[in-house]
């Protein structure tokens, strides 16, 4: 996965839609996501699986102290060139280089779709660990039961596995990790999209004082 996305990073960023600003519904949900974080703990936000970095930049425009993290060094290089001054780093969502409770939010836009199904619980547990009480996680994903492997992209030989998601499955996994669900939404497919698009925002509960 890391090597494949690094290999295609330049071409991927040049494909219409891949490095553009978030669409209308995503902008609205990102604004709600940002407003709640700013009204709460207001801490740093990680854009996990940031790709070319457009969502990281959008979060910063909304007033958040956001940084991007991606498994592929090539993607990080592209993001740094496209968004000077925005911090990006190489890393894995399975082991985030942050202390317990350090982050105010985590954004995952079409990155959970590359996580093997049996590892999703581990990823969400890691998200829970690094979030402060009251912190939010937002997941964006393709809705469905299909899974597959892409082996070619614009002449490049690659090996990228993908897994569509069912919102109810992710809700269960989020709750099992300790989160409360704040929002769930599904947008019907439009344009070149083949399936509906899903959105979930969950909250790490604050510690109750008796």
C-alpha positions, 0 to 999 in steps of 0.5 A, a space after each residue: 500500500 505504502 509503495 503503491 501510493 508513493 509510486 502513483 502520488 504525482 499522477 494521483 494528485 493530477 486526476 480531477 477530483 482527487 486533490 480538489 477541495 471537499 464537495 458541498 456536503 463534506 464542507 458542511 460536515 467538516 464545518 460542523 466537525 471543526 466548530 464542535 472541536 473549537 468549542 470543546 478541547 480545541 486541540 490539534 487535529 490529525 488528517 489520517 491518510 491525508 493523500 495530497 492534503 486538500 482536506 488538511 488545508 480545509 481544516 486549517 482554513 476552518 481554524 483548526 490546528 491540523 496536520 496531515 499524516 499518510 503512510 506513503 512518503 510520496 503522497 506526503 511530498 506531494 502534499 507538502 508542495 501543494 500546501 506550503 506551511 501545512 505540516 505533513 508527516 509519514 506515519 501509520 494509523 495503526 500506531 499514531 505518534 501521539 500521546 494518550 489524549 493529545 488530539 482534539 480530532 481525527 479526520 479519515 477521508 477514504 482511508 479506512 477503506 484500505 484497512 483490512 476488515 479484521 484490523 478496523 477495531 485496532 485502528 479505532 482503538 488507536 483513534 480513541 487512545 490519542 483523542 482527548 475526552 470530548 474529541 471527535 473522529 470523522 470517517 468518510 467512506 464508500 458504502 457497500 459490501 464489496 472488496 477488491 484490489 487495484 493492480 494498475 493506475 495510469 500505467 503503474 503496476 500497483 497493489 491497493 486493496 479496498 473495502 467498502 463499508 456498511 455504516 451500521 458495522 462501523 457504528 458498532 465498531 466505534 461504540 465497541 471502541 468507546 465512542 458515542 455516535 454524534 452523526 451518521 449520514 449517507 449521500 447517494 452516488 453522483 457523477 462518476 461515483 458507483 456507490 453511496 458515500 457514508 459519513 460518521 462523526 463520533 465523540 470520545 466521552 468526557 469523564 463524568 465527575 460524580 
